[in-house]
Amino acid sequence: MFEIKLRNVVLVLLTMLSVKVAAQEQWTLARCIEHARQNNIQIQKSRVSEDEGKLALWQDRGALFPSLSFSTSQGLSYRPFEENTAIVQNGQVTNTSKKVTEQGSYGLTANWTIWNGGINYKNIKAQELQNQITSLSTQQSELTIQEQIAQLYVQILYSTEAKKVNEQLEQTAKSQYERGQQMMKHGQISKADLSQLEAQWRATQYNIVNSETQVLNYKRQLKSLLELPLNTPFDVTGTVPTDEQVLAPIPSAQSIYKEAVATRPEIRSAELGIDAADMNLDIARRGYYPTIGLSASAGDSHYSASNKSVGQQMKTNVNLSAALNLSVPIFDNRRNKTAVEKAKLQKINSQLDLQDKKNTLASTIENYWLNANSNQQRFLAARAKLQSAETTYELLNAQFNNGLKNIAELRQEHDNLLNAKQDELQSKYTTLLNMQLLKFYSGEEINL
């Protein structure tokens, strides 16, 4: 009795686990978007660029401080034919008859750019602007991925519904074929007519296979955006859009564009690009300014041929120095002038880039608006056409079963019904997608 209860508990747990696993394989649009934000390679590369920009900013800040370096040299000298050698070192003359001598030197050097026309400070400001641009580029990558995911997601939902339509028509075509077999046995239709019914049935089977292939292809593309392994079980879940959703009022393209210009990262990035170009132009002009620097060094050395000990030499050979350096550019082979002219051209290019992004944004929004409006009207027409086609087909099918209609008329109405259903589905999902993308460009989340 205990073993039976234990087995039942295990079965319940396994069932719950299998249900949980199956539920995990159902991907909502929100889950797809969140997964892509964390795992998409393009987005990860953008985040790496952000980290590189932070390191570059620390490097520019470090240029404000002095640099300090240490150097040393240890050497051996061999003079096989010299009997007496005079060595001058640190202002001292040392005579030696040693053929092999060893010497060492040590140096500590510090340099500090006190003022270089303010270029170091401007470099920090320029890098901060560039980091903001890079961050906006990451946001743009995320938005682009979301847009692509939404398009593929809707295509999957549409293709899945289209497959269901084809399956329903396949069942009807199969029933008609089976009815035709009975009618041929009773001499009501010819073998040629039966062949047409079979061809109609096989055509609906082909449509099912074609729809399934489209669904799998769209899922493959979506998995690629999500960076999912090839063998990952994957399916999407979503509800069929209602007529109220599809027929909701569509905001004007002008209002969407106005909100998009104020919120989209690509526009803000282009605006910052102009600020960065101004900053680079200012930096280029400061190349004409003088540079003031401070340097200091400490050196020491020892030499094995000296009659003094290493310690005594290190004490007496200490050499300290300091200098204030001034550099004034007079003739630099047009380097500064060329840098200034290039910075001016870069500013013009940044201004053109901003205008180009605004034009692209306006064209994209207008395209989505046109698609939403035209497909909304198509949906109204397709819905009326579908109602008429369904009524006609049901009546014709009943007349065919009673031997009152021929095969050609039945196949014609079958094709009309199929086209009407596909038109209604396509216009419905296309309208929904474009309406959601318009909201997306105005700053709202995509909600399907």
QUILINKA-V784190 format. One record per helix or strand. SS is the DSSP state (hx for helix, st for strand). FROM is the first residue (numbers start at 1). TO is the last residue. If there is no record, write none. Layout:
SS FROM TO
SS FROM TO
This chain:
hx 2 24
st 26 27
hx 29 39
hx 41 62
st 67 78
st 85 89
st 92 96
st 100 115
hx 119 185
hx 191 226
st 235 236
hx 243 246
hx 253 263
hx 265 288
st 291 303
hx 310 316
st 319 327
hx 335 401
hx 407 441
